[in-house]
Amino acid sequence: MFLVDGDSVCSTGLIYRKEIKNGQTQYFVKDAQVITAQGTLSSTSYSFNFYSDLIPIKSKIKLSGTISKFQEPRNHGEFNIKDYYNSIGIYFQIKDVEVLEINTSESVDYDLFYRFNKSFVNVFSSLLPVDEAGMLSSVVAGNKSELDVDTRSLFQGVGLAHILAVSGLHVSIVCMLLYRLLRRCGISFIVSSVFAGAVAVAYGIFTGGSVSSIRAIGMFLLYLLAQVLGESYDMLTAASAMAIMLLVSNPLYIKNGSFLLSFGAILSIWFVALPLNKNFMELRKEQKNRLRTFSIGHGRTRDFAIKVINKLIDYVGGTLIFSFGINVGMLPLLVMLYHEVPTYSIMLNIVILPVMPLLLLLGLLGGMVGIGFGLAVADIILKPCHLLIIYMESISRFFLGLPRAKLIIGHHGLWFTTIYYLIVILILKYKAGIVRYLALIGLYLIWLVPNKGDFEIAVLDVGQGDGIYINSGDGIHYFIDGGSTSKSKIGEYTLLPFLKYKGVGSIDYWFLSHMDEDHVSGVFELLEQDYEISNIVLSAEIPADEKYLELTHLAEEKGTNIIYMNRGDILGSKHLSFTCVYPDKEAAVSYGGSSDEVDLNALSLCLLMEYDSNCDETADYTGFFGGDIASEQELDIASLGLVKDVDFLKVSHHGSRFSSEASFLEALSPDVAVISCAKKNRYGHPALEAIQRIEDTGADLIYTMNSGQITISDDGIWTFIP
């Protein structure tokens, strides 16, 4: 594709879908022709955002704007936006849109389902609190435009994100219930199937036609066809047919998380959950027979009590076993997509899922009544929804507040995943009874143990800022800085996903060179999200400005210890140590001054890292990290001989022309130098003068703006973007 970011284009195409997103309407266009100065692209698909949602679906549209390609990840763990949109057949965006012409079909109202969906949302918004209305809109109508961020995070955190998306659960509740009700009323197979099938298709269109709902509705239609033809229905065959159909229509679905989770759940049910559940029921039957053999006659009250207890054990035990079976089958997929596992999701399914049918049915009924008969009647129907949502949220918050509610596992390779599934197959094939469950539990727990990893330095691409992760190789994890002024939510979208990918559930020591936004913004985010940071390490001479006070208050609130380093202090673990080489009290006097004259950059915490792989008291790898110090501070460090001949240099102040002084670089003589900065920034980083001085040392100079994440380990230097 010859399209370039920022190119002006003129395009014609057909709108086939629209949805509300971030306060605007996102339109999806197919069969499009895109004309640029470089040429014409035909039969393509793209999306664009517009302030109005009044452009009807199936409209032929002509517009102008600029090309915006979907961003690819630049660090481990980051969400691949390009792969996601490509997997649903969208290849780029057009921004700064000006609509030139709209041709609408007058014979068919294709916006009917969209308006109906919007009316549902309006009913919920009028009668329920904002967060509850957003949740019910997502659960019932598949409309996430009003879904509260905290609500989404809550249910994702406890492993119940699937209840917020229209999936097989919804189809089975709405459509299967309808079909069975019609059959109980004596209506024929054909009429019941046609009506229930039409409702299923309409419900799919109404809720936006997600991959999981297409899979579920397709399988339901195959079930109905089997009923009409008098044939037996096979869940695995139906799922295979739907998978083939979807992949033929778009092979890139194989990269779609919803596709993988939806079909992964079916396979987990068929191959793991159902056999385990069957085995459990057989064990229970044997147990009941033994108890019946040894029991002597007893009264009706005791018989009834025993019957109730057995029913309860069968339900709770069966639900637990079934849920555990799905978790065993889905574990590698969940870890691959999220790199973490909700610890208590198996138990939560028992207490949350039983209320879902009632919430869904009341929501559907309340929405339809509100549209047809007014809000007063709908309010009566939706009152219980308020209580159900409070119940679900309260239970979820309770479990999320328990110790180790989420276990960060990290990335597992293909071989590890393959071996896991082979062992699961062997256990299910050759083990029986209690041994089978114990073996699967043992395998499940082994998978949850994160790999402590080897020594490495990872300089993340955070845009205009700094963020450096260092693994000691002995189970202690360090981080230096973590902020950006060019990327929003750097903690949520870059730092945390990277740490999850690495399987780092907590940082032992997080060094902050100084309190500028491009060095600390992500750390504030992680603390606010309750990510565990055991210790934050600061210079003893750090100015007590507003940002510093905000940090110390937040750290105290989250139980994070603050450590202060003076020049000469050493902090570290068995194989890795950090020595503070700057600043000292003299520097604090020189650059502190009054509150209006403090030079934060000049008081950056400067660290000498030394890695000793075999504990022979000789450093095998050394590095220097100097925050945003300038030439004057570099000369001070060099003149005292505090740092000599390092292997790695994190270039100070993002390659500013006022840093990387020649004699300082000569004293360090680095083998590798890394500059962390954004390709577009208002500071002119990196400066040509600084680059030239670094290159004169003979160091390999690498830029995050070009290479993405840069990793240095015993295996050499690796860049995310070759």
N, C-alpha and C positions, 0 to 999 in steps of 0.2 A: 504494500500500500504506500503510495507516494505522498499521502497527506502529512502535513507538517503542522505542529502546534502553532496557533496564531494565524494560520493562513485564512484569508477571506474566502468565503464560499457562497455559492447560490445553489439551492437544492429544491427538488420537488420529490414528493413521496406520499405514502399513504399512512395515516395515523391508525394504529391497530390497538393501542392500549394507552391508558393514562392513569396516573395515581397522584395523590397529594403527598409531597415530600418536603420537609423543612420549610413549610409555609408557602411553597410554590407547587405548581402542577408539572409533573414530569411526563412528557409525551414520548411515546415510542413509535418510530417511523420505520416502515419497511418498503421494499421495492423502490428504493430511492435512487435518484441520480444526483450526484454531487459534482459541481463544476468549480474548478480552481484554476489558477493561472498556470499550474503545471499540467493540467489535463482534466479528463472527466472520468468519474468513477460511477459505474452503473450497478444496479441490483444489490445495493448495500442496505444496511440497517444502522440506525443511530438513535440517540435520544436528545431531547432539549428541554430546558425548563422555561416556563412562561408564567407570568403573573396571573393569568386568567385560566379557568378550567372550562370555558365555554366553547372551545373548539371541539366539535363532536368527533367521536370515534368513527372511523371509515371515511373521514374527510381527506380529500386530496389537497395537500398544502404546498405552497411555494414560500420559501423564506430565504433570508440571507443572515450571515453571522460569521463566527470564526471557529476554526477547528480546535478542539481540546481533546487530546488523547487520554485514555484512562491510565492512571498512574500504576506503575508496577512496583512491587516491594523493593526496598533498598537495604533492608536489614532482615536478619532472621526473625521469623515470627510475624512479620507485618502482613496484614490482610491483602490478598492479591485482588485488587479492584478490577484489573483488566481481565483476569481469568473469570471472575464472577460474571461480568457483563457479557464477555464473549460466550460464556456457557449458556446464556439466555438469548444469544443471537444479536447482541448489540456491540458494535465495534468501535464507536467513538461518540463524542458529544459535540453539539454545536452550541456555542455560547454567544451572548450579546445578540440574541435573535431579534430580527425584525420580520414580522409576518407580512408577506407581500400579497398573497392571494389564498383564499379558501374556497374549495368547491365541495359542497355537502350533498349527500344523497337525501332527497326529500321523500322517497318512498318508504324507507325503513328507519325507525328510530333506534339507532345502535347505542345511544347513550342511556337507554332505559334502565339497564342494570346498574350503571354508574350512578345515576340519580337516585335509584332505589337504595343503593348502598349508602350514599351520602345522607339520605333521609333517615336511615337507621342510626347513623352516627349522631345526627341532630337530635333524635329522640333521646338517646342515651345522654348526650351532653346537657340536655334541658332538665333531666330528672336526677342525675347522679353527680357526685363530686367529680372533678376533672380527672383525677387519676383512675377512678373506678370506671368512668365513662370510656376512657381510652383503653382500658383493659378489656371491657366488654365489647367494644368495637372491634378489637383485634381478635378476640375469641370467637365472636359470633359472625362478624362480617369480613374478617381477614383484612380490616383496614387499620394499619398501624400509624396513620398520620397523627393521631392524637395520643398515642401510647407514651406514657410517662417514662422518662429515662430511668428513674429509680425503680419503677415497677418492672421494666424489662431486665434491669440488672439483678433485681431480687430473684426473679424466677430463673434467670440464666444461672445465677450463683448456686442455686440448689438443684440444678439439673432438670428443671421443669419448663424450659423454654418452649418445648413442643406444644404445650397447652395453649400458647399464645398464637400459634399458627394453625390455619385450617389444614387438617391432615386426615389420615385414616380414621382416627378417633372420632372426628366430627362426622365423617361420612357414615360410619357404622351407627352412630347415635341417631342422626337425622334420617338417613335414607333407609337403612336396614330396619329401623323401628317402624317407619312408614310402610315398608313392604310387608312386614309381618302383621301389622295392624290390618292392612287391606286383606291379607289372606285369612286372618281370623274372622273377618267380616263376611267371608264366603265368596269374595271376588276372585275371579279366575286367575290362573297363572299369568296369562298373556296381558290382561288388563292391568293387574297389579304391577307386573314387570314394566310395562310401557309407562305407566304413571310414575312409579318410583324412579325409573331410569331418567325420565324427563326432569323430575325434581332434582335428581343428582346432578345432571348436566347444568341445569339452571343455577343450582347452588354453587357449582364450580365457577361459572361465569360471574355470578354475583360476588363471590369472594376473591376474584382476581386471577384465578387459574394458576396457582402455584404448582411447582413440580410435584410436591407431595400430594396435593389434592387431585391433580391429573392422574397420578398413579393409583390413588385410592378409588377415584370415581371409575376409572377404566377397569380395575379389578372388580368393582361392584357390578358394572354392566356385564362383564363376563360371567359373574355369578348368576345374574338374572337370565342371561342367555342359556346357561346350563339348566336352570329351573324350567324354562319354557320348553327346551328340547328333551327334558327328562334325563339329562346326563349328570354324572357326578362332577362336582366342582373341586378342582385341585388348586390350592392357594399358590403353590410354587410355580405351577404352569402359568397361572394368570399373571403372577408377578414377572415371570420371564417374558411373557408376551408384551407386557407394558414396557419393560426395560428395553426390549428390542425396538419397539415402536418409537420410544423417545430418542434412543440413540441414533436410529436411522434418520429421524427428523433433524437432529443436531448432535453429532458425535461429541461435541464439547461438553455435553451434559455430564460426561464422566468426571469432569473437574468441578461440578456443582455440588456444594456441600449438602443442599437439601436432597438432591438426587441420591447421594451416597448414604445419607442417614435414613432416608425413606426406605430404600431397598435393603439397606443393611439391617433395619429393624425387622423386615419380613424374613430375611434369611436367618436372623438370630432367633426369631420365634419358631421357625420351622425346624431348624437343625439343633437348637439348644434348648430353648424354653419349653417347647412341647414335650420332647423326650424326658426332660427333667421333671416336668409336672406329672407326666404319666408314671414315671418311676416313683414319685412321691405318693401318688394315689394308691399304687400297688403296695407300697410299704405301709400306708395307713390301713389298707384293707386287711393285710396280714396282722397288723397290730390289733385291730378291732376284733378279728376272729379269735386271737389268742385271749384277749380280755373276756370275750363272750364265753370261751371254753372254761375259764377259771372262775367266772362269776356265778354266784349262787343267787337264786331268786331274790328279788328285792322289789320294793314298792313302786307304784306308778310315779310318784314324785321324783324318786331317785332315777328311774328310767328316763324320765323327761329331762332331768338335769344333765345326765350323761349324754343324751342325744344332742342337747343344746351345746354342750362343751365340745363334742365331736364335730358338730357343724362349724363352730367357731374355729377350732384347730384346723379343720379342712380349708376354711376360707382364708384365714390369716397365713397358714403355712403354704397353701397353694399359691396365694398372691405373692408371697415373699419369694418362693422358688421360681415362679414365672418371671417376676421382675429381675431376680438374680440372673436367670438364664439369658434374658435380653441384655443385661449389663455385661455378661461374659462375652456375648457375641459382638456387642457394640464397642467394647473397651478400646481396641486399637483404632477404630474410626474416630471416636471422641478425642482420643489423645492426638491423633494426626491433625484434627481440625482445630482443637482448642488447647492442647498440651496441658490440660488439667482435668481432674475428675471430681465431681461433687460426691462427697463421701456418703451422704445419707439419702441419696435419691431413691434407693431401694425401699426404704421405710416410708419416705414421703409419698411414693406412689400409692401406698395402702390408704393413707388418710386424705390425700388430695383428689386422686382420680375418681373415687366414687361420687364426689359432688359435681363432677364436670358435666354429666348428662343433664342434671337438673339446671345448672347454670346456663348451659347452651340452649336448652328448650325454653326456659323462662325468658332468656334474652331474645330468642327468635320470636316468641309469642308477643313479648312486650314491644319489640320493634314494629311488628306488623300491626298490632292494635294501636300503637301510638300514631302510625301513619294513617290508618283507616278510620279510627274512632276518637282520636284525640289523646292528649297527654294525661288527662285526669285518670282515665281507665288504665293506661299503660303504667302509670305511677304505682298503682296497686299491684300490678303483676311484677314490676321490677323491684319492689321493696325487698323481697327475699334475696335478690341478686346482691344488694348492698351487704347483707349479712354474710352471704356465701363468700364474697370477695374479701371481706374483713377476716373471715375464718381462714381462707387460703393464704392471705398475706401474713397473718399472725403466726400460723404454723410454719410458714417458710422462713420468717424472720427468726423464730425460735431455733430452727435447725441451722440457719446460717450463723447464728451466734454461738453455736457449739464449737468446741475445740476442733481444729483441723477440718472445718466444714468443706473446704476445697483443698485438694492435694494437687500441687503443681508437679507434673510428671516429666515434662520435657519431650523432645522429639525422639521417636524411636525409628530406626531404619527399617527398610523393607525386609531384610533377613530376620530381624528380631520379630517382626509382625508375622512373617511366614511360619517361623518356628512356633510361635504362640498358637496359631490356628491348628498346626499339625498336632500339637500336644492336646488341644481341646478335642480334636477328632479322635485321637487315641483313647483319651479318658472316657468319652461317651461310648466308644465302641467296645472297650475291654474292661472297664470298671463298672461295678454295679453297687446298689445299696448306698450305705453311708459313705463308703470309700470314694464313690464318684463325687459326692458333694465336697468332701474334704480335699480331694485332689484339685477340684476346680477352684475352691476357695484359696488353696495354697498358691496355685498358678496366678490367680487374680491379684493376690497380695504381692507376689514377686514382681508383677508388672508395675505395681504402684511405687516401687522403690526407685527413686531417680538416680541417674548415674552422676557421681560427683565430678566427673570430667578431669581433664588434664590441664596443665598450665597453659594459659592463653591470655592474650590482650586483645580485646575487641573494641575498636574505635567505631562507634556507631555513627551513621549518617543522620544527624539530627537537624540538618539544614544549617542555619546560622547559629551555632552554639557548640557545646561540647557535651560528650557523654561517652565515658570509657569504662568498660567492664573488664575486670581482671580476676581470673580464677587461679588460686594458689596451687591447685593440684592436690591439696590435702584437705579439701572439704570446706575451706574458708573462702567466702566470696566478697570481693571488693568492688566498689564503683567510685569513679572520680567525676564529679559534676554530673549534670543531667538537665539540660534546658535548651531552649531555642526561642528565637524571636521571629523566625520565618515559618515555623510549623506550629499550628494550633494543637492543643491537647497532646503534646509530645510524650507525656507520661502514659496516657491511655492508649495511644495508637502506635508508639514506637518502643519506649522503654519497657513497659509491662509485657507486651507480646514477645519481645526479645527474651526477657527473663523467664517467661513461661516456656518458650522454645528450648531454652537451656536447662530447664528443670530446676531453676533457682527459686525456691519458695521464700527465701529471705536473704537480705544482704547483711553481712556481719559488720562491715565498716564502709560507710558512704562518706568519702572525702568531698568537701565543698571548698573550692579554691577561694571563692568570694561570692558575694550575694547579688551579682548582676543577673537579670532575668534569663539571659542566654546560658546560664550555668546552673540555675536552680529551679526553673519553672516546673520541670517534670517531677522533681523530688517532692514539691508541694502536692502535686496531683497524687502521687503514689501514697503519701502519708494520709491524705484525705480519703483515699480508697482503701485504707487499712492494710496496705501491703506492709509486710513486716520488715522494718529496718532496725536492727539491734542498736547500732551506734552511728551517730553522725559526727564526723571529725572536722573540726574547724581550726583555723589559726588562733592562737592565744591572743593575737593582736588584731583580731577582726573588729572593725568599727561596729558599735552597737546602734545601728540605724534601724529604721522602721521594719525593713525586710528581715533583719536579723532577729528582732523581737518577735515578729510574726512566726518565724521558723521555730524559735525556742519554745514559744507557747504551744504551737502545734505538736512539736516533738514530745513535750511533757504530756499533752493530752493523749497521745497515742502510745505512750510508754517507751519512747525512744530515748536512749541515753545520749548526752552531748559530751564529746571528748575534745579537749583543747590541746594543741601541740605547739611547743616552743621550738626554736631552732636547736637542733641536736637531738630532739626526742625521736625515739624509734618505736614503731608500732607494727605488729605483724604476727605471723604464725610460723609453723615449723619450717616451711620452705620459702616463705616470701616475707620480706620486710620493707617498710617505708620509713625513710628518714626525712624529717622536716629540715630543709636547708635554708628556708626563708619564710617569713620575715622574722626580725627580732625587735626588741624594744626600741632600738635606735631608729629602725625603719618606721615604726609606729609614730615616733615623734616627728620624723621628717615628713611623712606623707599623711599623718592623721590630721593635724591642725584643728581648726574649728569645724563644726558640723557642715559648714558650707564649702569647706576646702578639702574634705577627705578624698583621697585618690584610691578608690576601691581596687582598681587594677594593680596599682603599685604595691598593695598589701596582700596580693594573692598568695595563698598557701602553695609553696613549691616543694615537691617531693622527689626524692631519689628512690627508685624501686630496685630491689636486688632479689633475684630468684636463685636459690641454691637447691638444685634438684636432688643431690645426694647428701646434703647436710655435712659437707666437708669444710664449711666456713669459707668457701670460695664461691663468689657469685658466678653463675653460669650465664645469666642474662640480666642486663641492667637497663633502666629506662628513666627518663626525666620528664616530669609533668609540672609545668610552670604557670598554669592558669593564663592570666592576661598581663603578665609582667612585661615591661618595656626594656629598652637597651640599658638604662641606668641600673635597674635592678639585676639584669643579667651580668653586667660588669662587676657588681658587688659580689655576686655568687662566684663568678670566675676568679676574681682577685683573691678570694679566700681559699681557693682550691677545694671547694666543697664537693664539686662534681667533676669527674674526669672520665673520658673515654666510655661513653654509654653506647649500648647497642641500639636503643630506641629513643627517639625524641618526639614527644607530642609538641609540635611547633607552637610557641607562645602567641597568644592574642590572634589566633586564626590567620597568621601570616601577615600581620600588620607591618607596614614599612617602619614603624617605630620600635619593632622588636627584632629578634634574631640578629643580634649584633655579631660582627665578624669574629672578634676575639673570643667571645662566649662560645660560638659554634666551633671554633678551633679547639677550645678546651674540651668540649664534649665529644667532638669528632664522631657523630652518630653514623651508624650503618644504615638505619632506616629513619626517615622523618615523615610524619603524617600531619597534614593540615586539615583541620575540621572547619568547613565553612559552606555556605550556600552558593550556588552558581550565580544567583542574582542577589546582591546585597548592597546596601547604600554606603557601606564603609570602604569599598574598593578592595576587599580581601579576596584572595591574597595579593599583596603588592609585588610588582615585578622586582623591586630592589631586594625584598626579603627572599624571594624565590632564587634570585641570582646568588645571594650570599649562602643560601643553603646548598645549592647545587655545587658551589665552589668547594664544599667540604667533601664531595664525592658520595654523599648519601643518596640512597634511593628515595626519591620524593614522591609521595602518594597523596592524593586529595580525595576526601570523602565525596566532594561534589561531583567527581568523575567516576569514582570506583564504588560508591556506596559503602557499606560496612567493610572495614579493613581488619582482618584477624591475623595476629602474629602468634605462632605456636612452635612447638618443637619440630613440626612438619614444614615450617617455612611461613611465607606470607601468602595470604589468601584474600582476594577481593570479591565482594558480592557481585559486582558488575565487571566482568573480565575486560 
